[in-house]
Amino acid sequence: MGRPSQSTRSSSQASGQRSYSRERIYASRVPSPTSTVEQIPVVSRHLYFNDSDLTCATVLRADVDECLPLACDPMPSRPKPAFSVHSTYHKGLGMFARKTLPAASVISVEHPLIIVAKGSGDASHCMYPMELGELGMLANTRRRECFSEFEGLLETNAVDICLPSKNGPPVEHSAIFLELSRCNHSCSPNAYWKWDAKTFTSTLRAARPIEKGEEITIQYIDSCISYRQRRDKLASRYGFTCICSTCTAEDHAASDAARSELRRVLRGMPRIEAWCDANMDMSDDHLIRMAERALELREQEGLQLGAMSRHMEDIALCYGALKDEKMFKHWMEKASELRTGEYRIVMVAWAEDPANRCPFWGWRT
């Protein structure tokens, strides 16, 4: 990814009739020289998209490749350029906001450059020269540890995505996104990304308001672990020492304690269905208190990560289950402000008529 920056870097339908209501992602399949992964044959091909000039090279397990659709949903509308990429003082290239970005606003939407099955080795032979050129512009902090330049670039820049499998649960693959790769790491990131297999895109969003000129950062590792654990993981995996504001603070003890508490709260937080169960020994405010504490800790540590609306929604649904219309509307409206698209439409509708639209209304009364 943009990871090395911390040290060195920077439709066609089955009938054959073309449909523009869904994006075409078809390309011929050819056996891959990489042979097998975990005794499962591997297949390579290129994907083409109606909405992009970018092609995507794929090296997938055969059971995953068979599940790829002939068409995918249209890519979400891309915003006007919300960022620029330029050098930083200590971290190579970085992504910076060209304008003020509200929380939950879309920064980037993109298809992957390449998707590779875990353990498939050097897949550079599957890429077109233009793709290899794009890949080569990214940083490589694993050159010494990896057998090839490609593997080093993949280790440095890839993120994990899941694709459906014919034989079982979704399978984790490595994917590289060119724009996402320009984001540097922070242990208190102001942005987060999400993979959507239906549109074959990654969407980068603001986790909290981002000021014009501010660097846009994401997390490369689980940032709820301690400072020493983060430092060691980043050094071993990406070869840099994090210099974000959280890591350069003089006292790490308070932050470590808050992040440890956040992990415990998240692990112990029950699903609302369980909280509503009369057989479960939990107080009326049990889930509300846990979600409120999670909000406080995320805000304190800069770990919003797109999760704030989920906690707010949990609180709202709890009040709905308790038939507290005023508090339900308050929290559902707050949660909807951090949502977009269909999610927001549904949440606004719930807030307008909770008694008839909230699915948990009155469950604990």
Secondary structure, 3 states (H helix, E strand, C coil): CCHHHHCCCCCECCCCCECCCCEECCCCEEEEEEEEECCEEEEEEEEECCCCCCEEEEEEEHHHHCCCCCEECCCCCCCCCCEEEEECCCCCEEEEECCCECCCCEEEEECCCEEEECCCCCCHHHCCHHHHHHHHCCCCCCCCCCCCHHHHHHHHHCEEEEEEECCEEEEEEEEECCCHHHCEECCCCCEEEEEECCCCEEEEEECCCECCCCEEEECCCCCCCCHHHHHHHHHHHHCCCCCCCCCCCCCCHHHHHHHHHHHHHHHHCCCHHHHHCCCCCCCCCHHHHHHHHHHHHHHHHCCCCCCHHHHHHHHHHHHHHCCCHHHHHHHHHHHHCCCCHHHHHHHHHHHHCHHHHCCCCCCCC
